[in-house]
Amino acid sequence: MVATGRPPCPRCPVRSLAHARSSALASVRPGGRATLVGMPPTGARLDLDPAEFTNREKVLTGTVYGSGDPARALPSLLTDVAAGRILLTPLVGPSFPLERVEEAIQAALAGEPGRVIVTP
């Protein structure tokens, strides 16, 4: 989640992902924009105060994979991965053999951290 309008706080505690998403809009300056990133679990909901939109003219938007052009973004990303500037291991979630594919699907739908992997 990216919120514009205030400096980042690397030590700010987050009670939960739901809390972080719900509080994103409140931490944006008037007229600012909050962008939700990532794939929430199926059925996830946001608890928002509508006055944050109308009274302070804020914008809340979402993005899928950064909404970028893969042909332009991937070469740069691969260079960063090869140089160790981007670590992929923390993004990998649980791994399931193909015969446990139903369990893998349930893990993904439940919002299991990281990408759920199914192997042949």
C-alpha distances in whole Angstrom, upper triangle without the diagonal:
4,7,10,13,13,14,11,13,13,15,14,14,12,14,13,10,11,12,8,7,11,10,8,10,13,12,12,15,18,18,14,11,8,6,5,5,8,11,11,15,18,18,15,15,13,15,15,18,19,21,17,18,21,22,20,19,15,14,11,10,9,10,12,12,11,14,16,20,20,24,22,19,21,24,21,19,22,24,21,21,25,25,23,20,17,18,18,20,17,15,19,19,23,25,28,31,32,34,32,29,29,28,25,24,24,22,19,20,19,16,17,15,15,17,20,23,27,30,33
4,7,10,11,11,9,12,13,16,14,16,14,17,16,13,14,14,10,10,12,11,8,10,12,10,10,13,15,15,11,9,6,5,7,7,11,14,15,19,21,22,18,18,16,17,16,18,19,20,17,17,20,21,18,17,14,12,10,10,10,11,13,13,11,14,16,19,20,23,22,19,21,23,21,19,22,24,21,22,25,25,23,20,18,19,20,22,19,18,21,22,26,29,31,35,35,38,35,33,33,31,29,28,28,26,23,23,23,20,21,19,19,20,24,26,30,33,36
4,7,8,9,9,11,13,16,14,15,14,17,16,14,15,14,10,10,12,10,6,7,9,7,6,9,12,12,8,7,4,6,8,11,14,17,17,21,23,23,20,18,16,17,15,16,17,17,14,14,18,18,15,14,11,10,9,10,11,13,16,17,14,17,18,22,24,27,25,22,24,27,24,22,26,27,24,25,29,28,26,23,21,23,23,25,22,21,25,26,29,32,35,38,39,41,38,36,36,34,32,31,30,28,26,26,25,22,24,21,22,24,27,30,33,36,40
4,6,8,9,12,15,17,16,18,17,20,20,18,19,17,14,14,15,13,9,9,11,8,6,7,10,10,6,6,6,9,12,14,17,20,21,24,26,26,23,22,19,19,17,18,18,18,14,15,17,17,14,14,10,10,11,12,14,15,18,19,16,18,19,22,24,27,25,22,25,27,24,23,27,27,25,26,30,29,27,24,23,25,26,28,25,24,28,29,32,35,38,41,42,44,42,39,39,38,35,34,34,32,29,29,29,26,27,25,25,27,30,33,36,39,43
4,7,9,12,15,17,16,19,18,21,22,20,20,19,16,16,16,13,11,10,10,7,5,5,8,9,6,8,9,12,15,17,21,24,24,27,29,29,26,24,21,21,18,18,19,18,14,15,17,16,13,13,11,12,13,15,17,19,22,22,19,21,22,26,28,30,28,26,28,30,27,26,30,30,27,29,33,31,30,26,25,27,29,31,28,27,31,32,36,38,41,45,45,48,45,43,42,41,38,37,37,35,33,32,32,29,30,28,28,30,34,36,40,43,46
4,6,9,12,14,13,16,16,19,20,19,20,18,15,16,16,13,11,11,11,7,7,7,11,12,10,11,11,14,16,18,21,24,24,28,30,30,26,25,21,21,19,19,20,19,16,17,20,19,15,16,14,15,15,17,19,20,23,24,21,23,24,28,29,32,29,27,29,31,28,27,30,30,27,29,32,30,29,25,25,26,28,30,27,27,30,31,35,38,41,44,45,47,45,43,42,41,38,37,37,35,33,33,32,28,30,27,28,30,33,36,40,42,46
4,6,10,12,11,15,16,19,20,20,21,19,16,17,18,15,13,14,14,10,10,11,15,16,13,14,13,15,17,18,21,25,25,28,31,31,27,26,23,23,22,22,24,23,19,21,23,22,19,20,17,18,18,19,20,21,24,24,21,24,24,28,29,31,29,26,28,29,26,25,28,28,25,27,30,28,26,22,22,24,26,28,25,25,29,30,34,37,40,43,45,47,44,42,42,41,38,38,37,34,33,33,32,29,29,26,27,29,33,35,39,41,45
4,6,9,9,12,13,17,17,17,19,17,13,15,17,14,12,14,14,10,11,13,17,18,15,14,13,14,15,16,18,22,22,25,28,29,25,25,22,22,21,22,24,24,20,22,25,24,21,21,18,19,18,19,19,20,22,21,19,22,23,26,27,30,27,24,26,28,24,23,26,26,22,24,27,25,23,20,19,21,23,24,21,22,25,27,30,33,36,40,41,44,41,39,39,37,35,34,34,31,29,30,29,25,26,23,23,26,29,32,36,38,42
4,6,5,9,11,14,16,16,18,16,13,15,17,14,13,15,15,11,13,15,19,21,17,17,15,17,17,18,20,23,23,26,29,29,25,25,22,22,22,23,25,25,21,23,26,25,22,24,21,21,20,21,21,22,24,24,22,25,26,29,30,33,30,27,28,30,27,25,28,28,24,25,28,26,24,21,20,21,23,24,21,22,25,26,29,33,36,40,41,43,40,39,39,37,34,34,34,31,29,30,28,25,25,22,23,26,29,32,36,38,42
4,6,9,11,14,15,15,18,16,13,16,18,16,15,18,18,14,16,19,22,24,20,20,17,18,18,18,19,22,22,25,28,29,25,25,23,24,24,25,28,28,24,26,29,29,26,27,23,23,22,23,22,22,24,23,22,25,26,29,29,32,29,26,27,28,25,23,26,26,22,22,25,24,21,18,18,18,20,21,18,19,23,24,27,30,33,37,39,41,38,37,37,35,32,33,32,29,28,29,27,24,24,20,21,24,27,30,33,36,39
4,6,9,13,14,15,18,16,14,17,18,16,16,19,18,15,18,20,24,26,22,22,20,20,20,20,21,24,23,26,29,29,26,26,24,24,24,25,28,28,25,27,30,30,27,28,25,25,24,25,24,25,27,26,25,28,29,32,32,35,33,29,30,32,29,26,29,29,25,25,28,27,24,21,21,20,22,22,19,21,24,24,27,31,34,38,40,42,39,38,38,35,33,34,33,29,29,30,27,24,24,21,22,25,28,31,35,37,41
4,6,10,12,13,15,12,11,14,15,12,13,16,15,12,15,18,21,23,20,20,17,18,18,18,20,22,21,24,27,27,23,23,20,20,20,22,25,25,22,24,27,26,24,25,22,23,21,23,22,23,25,25,24,27,29,32,32,35,33,30,31,33,30,28,30,31,27,27,30,29,26,23,22,22,24,24,20,21,24,25,28,31,34,38,40,41,38,37,37,34,32,33,31,28,27,28,26,23,23,20,22,25,28,31,35,37,41
4,6,9,11,13,11,9,13,14,12,13,17,16,14,17,20,23,25,22,21,18,19,18,19,19,21,20,22,25,25,21,21,19,19,20,21,25,25,22,25,28,27,25,27,24,24,22,23,23,24,25,25,25,28,30,33,33,36,35,31,32,34,31,29,31,32,28,28,31,30,27,25,23,22,24,23,19,21,23,23,25,29,32,36,38,39,36,35,34,32,30,30,29,26,25,26,23,21,21,18,20,24,26,29,33,35,39
4,6,7,9,7,6,10,11,10,11,15,14,13,16,19,22,24,21,20,16,17,15,16,16,18,16,18,21,21,17,17,15,16,17,19,22,23,20,23,26,26,24,25,22,22,19,20,20,21,23,23,23,26,28,31,31,35,33,30,31,33,31,28,30,31,28,27,31,30,27,25,23,22,23,22,18,19,22,21,23,27,30,33,35,37,33,32,31,29,27,27,26,23,22,22,20,17,18,16,18,21,24,27,30,33,37
4,7,8,6,7,11,11,11,13,16,15,15,19,22,24,26,24,22,19,19,17,18,17,18,16,17,20,20,16,16,15,14,16,19,22,23,21,23,27,27,25,27,23,23,21,22,21,23,24,25,25,28,30,34,33,37,36,32,33,36,33,30,33,34,31,30,33,33,30,28,26,24,24,24,20,20,22,21,23,27,29,33,35,36,32,31,30,28,26,26,24,22,22,21,19,16,17,16,19,22,24,27,30,33,37
4,5,5,6,9,10,11,12,15,16,16,19,22,25,26,23,21,17,17,14,15,14,15,12,13,16,16,13,13,12,13,15,18,21,23,21,23,26,27,25,26,23,22,19,20,19,20,21,22,22,25,28,31,31,34,34,30,31,33,32,28,31,32,29,28,32,32,28,27,24,23,22,22,18,18,20,18,20,24,26,30,31,32,29,28,27,24,23,23,21,18,18,18,15,13,14,13,16,19,20,24,27,30,34
4,5,5,6,8,10,10,14,15,15,17,21,23,24,21,19,15,14,11,11,11,11,9,11,14,14,10,11,10,12,14,17,20,22,20,21,25,25,24,24,21,20,16,17,15,16,17,18,19,21,24,27,27,31,30,27,27,30,29,26,28,30,27,26,30,30,27,25,22,21,20,20,17,16,18,17,19,23,25,28,30,31,27,26,25,23,21,21,19,17,16,15,13,11,12,11,14,16,18,22,25,28,32
4,5,5,6,9,10,12,14,15,17,20,22,23,21,18,15,14,11,12,12,12,9,10,13,12,8,8,7,8,11,14,17,19,17,19,22,23,22,23,19,18,15,16,15,17,18,20,20,22,25,29,29,33,32,29,30,33,31,28,31,33,30,29,33,33,30,28,25,25,24,24,20,19,21,19,21,25,27,30,31,32,29,27,26,24,23,21,20,18,17,16,14,12,14,14,16,19,20,24,27,30,34
4,5,5,6,8,11,11,12,15,18,20,22,19,18,14,15,12,14,15,15,13,14,17,16,12,11,9,9,10,13,16,18,16,18,21,22,20,21,18,18,15,17,16,19,20,22,22,24,27,30,31,35,34,30,31,34,32,30,32,34,31,30,34,34,31,29,26,26,25,25,22,21,23,22,24,28,30,33,34,36,32,31,29,27,26,25,23,21,20,19,17,15,17,16,19,22,23,27,30,33,37
4,5,5,6,9,10,10,12,16,18,20,17,15,11,12,10,11,12,14,12,15,17,17,13,12,10,11,11,14,17,18,15,17,21,21,19,20,17,16,13,15,14,16,18,19,19,21,24,27,28,31,30,27,28,31,29,26,29,31,27,27,31,31,28,25,23,23,23,23,20,19,22,21,24,27,29,33,34,36,32,31,30,28,26,25,24,22,20,20,18,15,17,15,18,20,23,26,29,33,36
4,6,5,8,10,10,12,16,18,18,15,13,9,9,7,9,11,12,10,13,15,14,11,9,7,9,9,12,14,16,14,15,18,20,18,18,15,14,10,11,11,13,15,17,17,19,22,25,26,30,29,26,27,30,28,26,29,31,28,28,31,31,29,26,24,24,23,24,21,19,22,21,24,27,29,33,33,35,32,30,29,27,25,24,23,21,19,18,17,14,17,16,18,20,22,26,29,32,35
4,6,7,8,10,12,15,16,18,16,14,11,12,10,13,14,15,13,15,16,15,11,9,6,6,6,9,12,13,11,13,16,17,16,17,14,13,11,13,13,16,18,20,20,22,25,29,29,33,32,29,31,34,32,29,32,34,31,31,35,35,32,30,27,27,27,28,24,23,25,24,27,30,32,35,36,37,34,32,31,29,28,26,25,23,22,20,19,17,20,19,21,23,25,29,32,35,38
4,6,5,7,9,13,14,16,14,13,10,12,11,14,16,17,15,18,20,19,15,13,9,9,8,10,13,13,11,13,16,16,15,16,13,13,11,14,15,18,20,22,21,23,26,29,30,34,32,30,31,34,32,30,33,34,31,31,35,34,32,29,27,27,27,28,25,24,26,26,29,32,34,38,39,40,37,35,34,32,30,29,28,26,24,23,22,20,22,20,22,25,27,31,34,37,41
4,5,5,7,11,13,14,11,9,6,8,8,11,14,16,15,18,20,19,16,14,10,11,9,11,13,14,11,12,16,16,14,14,11,11,9,11,12,15,17,19,17,19,22,26,27,30,29,26,28,31,28,26,30,31,28,29,32,32,30,26,25,25,25,27,23,22,25,25,28,31,34,37,38,40,36,34,34,32,30,29,28,26,24,23,22,19,22,20,21,24,26,30,33,36,40
4,5,5,9,10,11,9,8,6,9,10,13,16,18,17,20,21,20,17,14,11,10,8,9,10,11,7,8,12,12,10,11,7,8,7,10,12,15,19,20,19,20,23,27,28,32,30,28,30,33,30,29,32,33,31,31,35,34,33,29,27,28,28,30,27,25,28,28,31,34,36,40,40,42,39,37,36,35,33,31,30,29,26,25,25,22,25,23,25,26,29,32,35,39,42
4,6,8,9,12,10,10,9,12,13,17,19,21,20,22,24,22,19,16,13,11,9,9,11,10,7,10,12,12,10,12,9,11,10,14,16,19,22,24,22,24,26,30,32,35,33,31,33,36,33,31,35,36,33,34,37,36,34,31,29,30,31,32,29,28,31,30,33,37,39,42,43,45,41,39,38,37,35,34,32,31,29,28,27,24,27,25,27,29,32,35,38,41,45
4,7,9,12,9,10,9,12,13,16,19,21,20,23,25,24,21,19,15,14,12,12,14,14,10,12,15,14,12,13,10,12,12,14,16,19,22,23,21,23,25,29,30,33,32,29,31,33,31,29,33,33,30,31,35,34,32,28,27,28,29,30,27,26,29,30,33,36,39,42,43,45,42,40,39,37,35,34,33,31,29,29,27,25,27,25,26,28,31,35,38,41,44
4,7,8,6,7,7,10,13,16,19,21,21,24,26,25,22,20,16,16,13,13,14,13,9,11,13,13,10,10,7,9,10,12,15,17,21,22,20,21,23,27,29,32,30,27,30,32,29,28,32,32,30,31,34,33,32,28,27,28,29,31,28,27,30,31,34,37,40,43,44,46,43,41,40,39,36,35,34,32,30,30,29,26,28,26,27,29,32,35,38,42,45
4,6,5,8,10,13,16,19,22,25,25,28,30,29,25,23,19,19,16,15,15,14,10,11,13,12,8,9,8,10,12,15,18,20,24,25,22,23,25,29,31,34,31,29,32,34,31,30,34,34,32,33,37,36,34,30,30,31,32,34,31,30,34,34,38,41,43,47,47,49,46,44,44,42,40,39,38,36,34,33,33,30,32,30,31,33,36,39,42,45,48
4,5,9,11,15,17,21,24,26,26,29,30,29,26,23,20,19,16,14,14,11,9,9,10,9,5,6,6,9,12,15,18,21,25,26,24,24,26,30,32,35,33,31,34,36,34,33,37,37,35,36,40,39,37,34,33,34,35,37,34,33,36,37,40,43,45,49,49,51,48,46,45,44,42,40,39,38,36,35,34,32,34,32,33,35,38,41,44,47,50
4,7,10,13,17,20,23,26,26,29,30,29,26,24,20,20,16,15,14,13,10,9,10,10,6,5,5,7,11,13,17,19,23,25,22,22,24,27,30,32,30,29,32,34,32,31,35,36,33,35,39,38,37,33,32,34,34,37,34,33,36,37,40,43,45,48,48,50,48,45,44,44,41,39,39,38,35,34,34,31,34,32,33,34,37,40,43,46,49
4,7,10,14,16,20,23,23,26,28,27,24,22,19,19,16,15,15,14,11,10,12,12,9,8,5,6,9,11,14,16,20,21,18,19,21,24,27,30,27,26,29,31,28,28,31,32,30,31,35,34,33,29,28,30,31,33,30,29,32,33,37,39,42,45,45,47,45,42,42,41,38,37,36,35,32,31,31,28,31,29,29,31,34,37,40,43,46
4,7,10,13,17,19,19,23,24,24,21,19,16,17,14,15,14,15,11,10,13,14,11,9,6,5,6,7,10,13,16,18,15,16,18,21,24,27,25,23,26,28,26,25,29,30,27,29,32,32,31,27,26,28,28,30,28,26,29,30,33,36,38,41,41,44,41,38,38,37,35,33,33,31,29,28,28,25,28,26,26,27,30,33,36,39,42
4,7,10,13,16,16,19,21,21,18,16,13,14,12,14,14,15,11,11,14,16,13,12,8,6,5,6,8,11,14,16,14,15,17,21,23,26,24,22,25,27,25,24,27,28,26,27,31,30,29,25,23,25,25,27,24,23,26,26,30,32,35,38,38,40,38,35,35,34,31,30,29,28,25,24,24,21,24,22,23,24,27,30,33,36,39
4,6,10,13,13,17,19,19,16,15,13,15,14,16,16,18,14,14,17,19,16,15,11,8,6,5,5,7,10,12,10,11,14,18,19,23,21,19,21,24,22,21,24,26,23,24,28,28,26,23,21,22,22,24,22,20,23,24,27,29,32,35,35,37,35,32,32,31,28,27,27,25,22,22,22,19,21,20,20,21,24,27,30,33,36
4,7,9,10,13,15,16,13,12,11,14,13,16,17,19,16,15,19,21,19,17,14,11,8,6,5,7,9,11,10,12,15,19,20,23,22,20,21,24,23,21,24,26,23,24,27,28,26,23,20,21,20,22,20,17,20,20,24,26,28,31,32,34,31,29,28,27,25,23,23,21,19,18,18,15,18,16,17,18,21,24,27,30,33
4,7,9,12,15,16,13,14,13,16,17,20,20,22,19,19,23,24,22,21,17,14,11,9,6,6,7,8,8,10,13,16,17,20,20,17,18,21,20,17,20,23,20,20,24,25,23,20,17,18,17,19,17,14,17,17,21,23,25,28,29,31,28,26,26,25,22,21,21,19,16,17,17,14,16,14,14,14,18,20,23,26,30
4,6,10,12,14,12,14,14,17,18,22,23,25,22,22,26,27,25,24,21,18,14,12,9,8,7,8,9,12,14,17,17,21,21,17,18,21,20,17,20,22,20,19,23,24,22,20,17,17,15,16,14,11,14,14,17,19,22,25,25,27,25,22,22,21,18,17,18,16,13,13,14,10,12,11,10,11,14,17,20,23,26
4,7,9,11,10,12,13,17,18,22,23,26,23,23,26,29,27,26,22,19,16,13,10,9,8,9,12,13,16,19,18,22,23,20,20,23,23,20,22,25,23,22,25,27,24,23,19,19,17,18,16,12,14,13,16,18,20,23,23,25,22,19,19,18,16,14,14,13,10,10,11,8,10,10,10,10,12,15,18,21,24
4,6,8,6,9,10,14,16,20,21,24,22,22,25,27,26,25,22,19,15,14,11,12,11,13,15,16,20,22,22,26,26,23,23,27,26,23,25,28,26,25,28,30,27,26,22,21,19,20,17,15,16,14,17,19,20,24,24,25,22,20,19,18,16,14,14,12,10,9,9,6,10,10,11,12,13,17,20,23,26
4,6,6,9,12,15,18,22,23,26,25,24,28,30,29,28,25,23,19,17,15,15,14,16,18,20,23,25,24,28,29,26,26,29,29,26,28,31,29,27,30,32,29,28,24,23,21,21,18,16,16,14,15,18,19,22,22,23,20,18,16,15,14,11,10,10,8,5,5,4,8,10,12,12,13,16,18,22,25
4,6,9,12,16,18,22,23,26,25,25,28,30,30,29,26,23,19,18,15,16,15,17,20,21,24,26,26,29,30,28,28,31,31,28,30,33,31,30,33,35,32,31,28,26,24,24,22,19,19,17,18,20,20,23,22,23,20,18,16,15,14,11,10,11,9,6,7,8,11,13,15,15,15,18,19,23,25
4,6,10,13,16,19,20,24,23,23,26,28,28,27,24,22,19,18,16,17,17,20,22,22,26,28,28,32,33,30,31,34,34,31,33,36,34,33,36,38,35,34,30,29,27,27,25,22,22,20,21,23,23,26,26,26,23,21,19,18,18,15,13,14,12,9,9,10,14,16,18,18,18,22,23,27,29
4,7,10,13,17,18,21,20,20,23,26,25,25,22,20,16,16,14,16,16,18,20,21,25,27,28,31,32,29,29,33,32,29,32,34,32,31,35,36,33,31,28,27,25,25,23,20,21,19,21,23,24,27,27,28,25,23,21,20,19,16,15,15,13,10,10,9,13,14,17,17,18,22,24,27,30
4,7,9,13,14,18,17,17,20,22,22,22,19,17,14,14,14,16,17,20,21,22,25,29,29,33,33,30,31,35,34,31,34,36,34,33,37,38,35,33,30,29,28,28,25,23,24,23,24,27,28,31,31,32,28,26,24,23,23,20,18,18,17,14,13,13,16,17,20,21,22,25,27,31,34
4,6,10,11,14,13,14,17,19,19,18,16,14,11,12,12,16,17,20,20,21,25,28,29,33,33,30,31,35,33,31,33,36,33,33,37,37,35,32,29,29,28,29,26,24,25,24,26,29,30,34,34,35,32,29,28,27,25,23,22,21,19,17,16,15,18,19,21,22,24,27,30,33,36
4,7,10,12,12,13,16,17,17,18,16,15,13,15,15,19,21,23,23,25,28,32,33,36,36,33,34,38,36,34,37,39,36,36,40,40,37,35,32,32,31,32,28,27,28,27,29,32,33,37,37,38,35,33,31,29,29,26,25,24,23,20,19,18,21,21,24,26,27,31,33,37,40
4,6,9,8,9,12,13,14,14,12,12,10,13,15,18,21,24,23,24,27,31,32,36,35,33,34,38,36,34,37,39,36,36,40,40,38,35,32,33,32,33,30,28,30,29,32,35,36,39,40,41,37,35,34,33,31,29,28,27,25,23,22,21,24,24,26,28,29,33,35,39,42
4,5,6,8,10,10,11,13,11,13,12,15,17,21,24,27,26,26,30,33,35,38,37,35,37,40,38,36,40,41,39,39,43,43,41,38,35,36,35,36,33,31,34,33,35,38,40,43,43,45,41,39,37,36,35,33,31,31,29,27,26,25,28,27,29,31,33,37,39,43,46
4,5,6,7,9,10,10,10,11,11,14,17,21,24,27,26,26,29,33,35,38,37,35,37,40,39,37,40,42,40,40,44,44,42,39,37,37,37,38,35,33,35,35,37,40,41,45,44,46,43,40,38,38,36,34,33,32,30,28,28,26,30,29,31,33,34,38,40,44,47
4,5,5,5,7,9,9,12,13,16,19,23,26,29,27,28,31,34,36,40,38,36,39,42,40,38,42,43,41,42,45,45,43,40,38,39,39,40,37,35,38,37,40,43,44,48,48,49,46,43,42,41,40,37,36,35,33,31,31,29,32,32,34,35,37,41,43,47,50
4,6,6,6,7,6,9,10,14,17,20,24,26,24,25,28,31,34,37,35,33,36,39,36,35,38,40,37,38,42,41,39,36,34,35,35,37,34,32,35,35,37,40,42,46,46,47,44,42,40,39,38,36,35,34,32,30,29,27,30,29,31,33,35,38,41,45,48
4,6,6,5,5,6,8,12,15,19,22,25,23,23,26,29,32,35,33,32,34,37,35,34,38,39,37,38,41,41,40,36,34,36,35,37,34,32,35,35,38,40,42,45,45,47,44,41,40,39,38,35,35,34,31,30,29,28,31,30,31,32,35,38,41,44,47
4,6,5,7,9,12,15,18,22,25,28,26,26,29,32,35,38,36,35,38,40,39,37,41,42,40,41,45,45,43,40,38,39,39,41,38,36,39,39,41,44,46,49,49,50,47,45,43,43,41,39,38,37,35,33,33,31,34,34,35,36,38,42,44,48,51
4,6,8,11,14,17,21,24,28,30,28,28,31,34,37,40,38,37,39,42,40,39,43,44,41,42,46,45,44,40,39,40,40,42,39,37,40,40,43,46,48,51,51,53,50,47,46,45,43,41,40,39,37,35,35,33,36,35,37,38,40,44,47,50,53
4,6,9,12,15,19,22,26,28,26,26,28,32,34,37,35,34,37,39,37,36,40,40,38,39,43,42,41,37,36,37,38,40,37,35,38,38,41,44,46,50,50,52,49,46,45,44,42,40,39,38,36,34,34,32,35,33,35,36,39,42,45,48,51
4,7,10,13,17,20,24,26,23,23,26,29,32,35,33,31,34,37,35,34,38,39,37,38,42,41,40,36,35,37,37,39,36,34,37,38,41,43,45,48,48,50,48,45,44,43,41,39,38,38,35,33,33,31,34,33,34,35,38,41,44,47,50
4,7,10,14,17,20,23,20,20,23,26,29,32,30,28,31,34,32,31,34,36,33,35,38,38,36,33,31,33,33,35,32,31,34,34,37,40,42,45,45,47,44,41,41,40,38,36,35,34,31,30,30,28,31,29,30,31,34,37,40,43,46
4,6,10,13,17,19,17,17,20,23,26,28,27,25,28,31,29,28,32,33,31,32,36,36,34,31,29,31,31,33,30,28,31,31,35,37,39,42,42,44,41,38,38,37,35,33,33,32,29,27,28,25,28,27,28,29,31,34,37,40,43
4,7,10,14,17,15,15,18,22,24,27,26,24,26,29,28,26,30,31,29,30,34,34,32,29,27,28,28,30,27,25,28,28,31,33,35,38,38,40,38,35,34,33,31,29,29,28,25,24,24,22,25,24,24,25,28,31,33,37,40
4,7,11,13,12,12,15,18,20,24,23,21,23,26,25,24,27,29,27,28,31,32,30,27,25,26,26,28,26,23,26,26,29,31,33,36,36,38,35,32,32,31,29,27,27,26,23,22,23,20,23,22,22,23,25,28,31,34,37
4,7,10,9,9,13,16,18,21,21,19,21,24,23,21,24,26,25,25,29,29,28,25,22,24,22,25,23,20,22,23,26,28,29,32,32,34,32,29,28,28,25,23,24,23,20,19,20,17,20,19,19,19,22,24,27,30,33
4,6,6,6,9,13,14,18,17,15,17,20,19,18,21,23,22,22,25,26,25,23,20,21,20,22,21,18,20,21,24,26,28,30,30,33,30,27,27,27,24,22,23,22,19,19,20,17,20,18,17,17,20,22,25,28,31
4,5,6,9,12,12,16,16,14,15,19,18,16,19,22,20,20,24,25,24,22,19,20,18,20,19,16,18,19,22,23,25,27,27,29,27,24,25,25,21,20,21,20,16,17,19,16,18,17,15,15,17,19,22,25,27
4,6,7,10,9,13,13,11,11,15,15,13,15,18,17,16,20,21,20,19,15,17,15,18,17,13,16,17,20,21,24,26,26,29,27,24,25,25,21,20,22,20,17,18,20,16,18,16,14,13,16,18,20,23,26
4,5,9,10,13,12,10,12,15,14,12,15,18,16,17,20,21,21,18,15,17,16,19,18,16,18,20,23,25,27,30,29,32,31,28,28,28,25,24,25,23,20,21,22,19,20,19,17,16,20,21,24,26,29
4,7,9,12,12,10,12,16,15,14,17,20,19,20,23,24,24,21,19,21,19,23,22,19,21,23,26,27,29,31,30,34,32,29,29,30,26,25,26,25,22,22,24,21,23,21,19,19,22,23,25,28,30
4,6,9,8,7,10,12,12,12,15,17,16,18,20,21,22,19,17,20,19,22,22,19,22,24,27,28,30,32,31,35,33,30,31,31,28,27,29,27,24,25,27,24,25,23,21,20,23,24,26,28,31
4,6,6,6,8,11,12,12,14,16,17,18,20,22,22,21,19,21,20,24,24,21,23,25,28,29,31,32,31,35,34,31,32,33,29,28,30,29,25,27,29,26,27,25,23,21,24,25,27,28,30
4,5,5,5,8,10,10,11,14,15,15,17,19,20,19,17,19,17,21,22,19,20,23,26,26,28,29,28,32,31,28,30,30,27,26,29,27,24,25,28,25,25,24,21,19,22,22,24,25,27
4,6,6,7,10,11,12,14,15,16,18,20,21,20,18,21,20,23,24,22,23,26,29,28,30,31,31,34,34,31,33,33,30,29,32,31,27,29,31,28,29,27,24,22,25,24,26,27,29
4,6,7,8,9,11,12,14,15,17,18,20,18,17,20,19,23,24,22,24,27,30,30,32,33,33,37,36,33,35,35,32,31,33,32,28,30,32,29,30,28,24,23,26,26,28,29,31
4,6,6,6,9,10,11,12,14,16,17,15,14,16,16,20,20,18,20,23,27,27,29,31,31,35,34,31,33,33,29,29,31,29,26,28,29,26,26,24,21,20,23,23,26,27,29
4,5,5,6,8,10,10,12,14,15,14,12,15,14,18,19,17,18,21,24,24,27,28,28,32,31,29,31,31,27,27,29,27,24,27,28,25,25,23,20,18,21,21,23,24,26
4,5,5,6,9,10,11,12,14,14,13,16,15,19,21,19,21,24,27,27,29,30,31,34,34,31,34,34,30,30,33,31,28,30,32,29,28,26,22,21,24,23,26,26,28
4,5,5,6,9,10,11,12,11,11,14,15,18,20,18,20,24,27,27,30,32,32,36,35,33,35,35,31,31,33,31,28,30,32,28,28,25,22,21,25,24,27,28,30
4,5,5,6,9,10,11,9,8,11,11,15,16,14,17,20,23,24,27,29,29,33,32,29,32,31,27,28,30,27,24,27,28,25,24,21,18,18,21,21,24,25,27
4,5,5,6,9,10,10,9,11,11,14,16,15,16,20,23,23,26,27,28,32,31,29,31,31,27,28,30,28,25,28,29,26,25,22,19,18,21,20,23,23,25
4,5,5,6,9,9,9,12,13,16,18,17,19,23,26,26,29,30,31,35,34,32,35,34,30,31,34,31,28,31,32,29,28,25,22,21,24,24,26,26,29
4,5,5,6,5,6,9,11,14,15,15,17,21,24,25,28,30,31,35,34,32,34,33,29,30,32,29,27,30,30,27,26,23,19,20,23,23,26,26,29
4,5,5,6,5,6,8,11,13,13,14,18,21,21,25,26,28,31,30,29,31,30,26,28,29,27,24,28,28,25,23,20,17,17,20,19,22,23,25
4,5,8,8,9,10,13,15,16,17,21,23,23,26,28,29,33,32,31,33,32,29,30,32,29,27,31,31,28,26,23,20,20,23,22,24,24,26
4,6,8,10,12,14,16,17,19,22,25,26,29,31,32,36,35,34,36,35,31,33,34,31,30,33,33,30,28,25,22,22,25,24,27,27,30
4,5,6,9,11,13,14,16,20,22,23,27,29,31,34,33,32,34,32,29,30,32,29,27,30,30,27,25,22,19,20,22,22,25,25,28
4,7,10,12,13,14,17,20,23,24,28,30,32,35,34,32,34,33,29,31,32,29,27,30,30,26,25,21,19,20,23,23,26,27,30
4,6,9,10,10,13,16,20,21,25,27,29,32,30,29,31,29,26,27,28,25,23,26,26,22,21,18,15,16,19,20,23,24,27
4,6,7,8,10,14,17,18,22,24,26,29,27,26,28,27,23,25,26,23,21,24,24,21,19,15,13,14,17,17,21,21,25
4,6,5,7,11,14,15,18,21,22,26,24,23,25,23,20,21,23,19,18,21,21,18,16,13,10,10,13,13,17,18,21
4,5,5,9,11,13,16,19,21,24,22,21,24,22,18,20,22,18,17,21,20,18,15,12,9,10,12,12,16,17,20
4,6,8,11,13,17,20,22,25,22,22,23,21,18,20,20,17,16,19,18,15,13,9,7,10,12,13,17,18,22
4,6,10,12,16,19,20,23,21,20,21,19,16,17,18,15,13,16,16,13,11,8,5,6,9,11,15,17,20
4,7,8,12,15,17,20,17,16,18,16,13,15,16,13,12,15,15,13,10,8,5,5,7,8,11,13,17
4,7,10,13,15,18,15,14,16,13,10,12,13,9,9,13,12,10,7,6,4,5,5,7,10,13,16
4,7,10,13,15,12,12,13,11,8,11,12,8,9,13,12,11,8,8,7,7,5,6,9,11,14
4,7,10,12,10,10,12,10,8,11,12,10,11,14,15,14,11,12,10,9,6,5,6,7,11
4,6,8,6,7,9,8,6,10,11,10,11,14,15,15,13,14,13,11,8,6,5,6,9
4,5,6,7,10,10,9,12,14,13,14,17,18,19,16,18,17,14,11,8,6,5,6
4,5,5,9,10,9,11,14,14,14,17,19,19,18,19,18,15,12,10,6,6,5
4,6,8,9,10,12,14,14,16,18,19,21,19,21,20,18,14,13,9,9,8
4,6,5,6,9,10,11,13,15,16,17,15,18,18,16,12,11,8,10,10
4,5,5,6,9,10,10,12,14,16,14,17,16,14,10,9,7,9,10
4,5,5,6,9,10,11,12,15,14,17,17,15,12,12,10,13,14
4,5,5,6,9,10,10,13,11,15,15,14,10,11,10,13,14
4,5,5,6,9,10,11,9,12,12,10,7,7,7,10,13
4,5,5,6,9,10,10,13,13,11,8,10,9,13,15
4,5,5,6,9,9,13,14,13,10,12,12,16,18
4,6,5,7,5,9,10,10,7,10,11,15,17
4,5,5,6,8,9,8,6,9,11,15,17
4,5,7,11,12,11,10,13,14,18,20
4,6,9,12,12,11,14,16,19,22
4,6,8,9,9,13,16,19,22
4,6,8,7,11,14,17,20
4,7,8,11,15,18,21
4,6,9,13,15,19
4,6,10,13,16
4,7,10,14
4,6,10
4,7
4
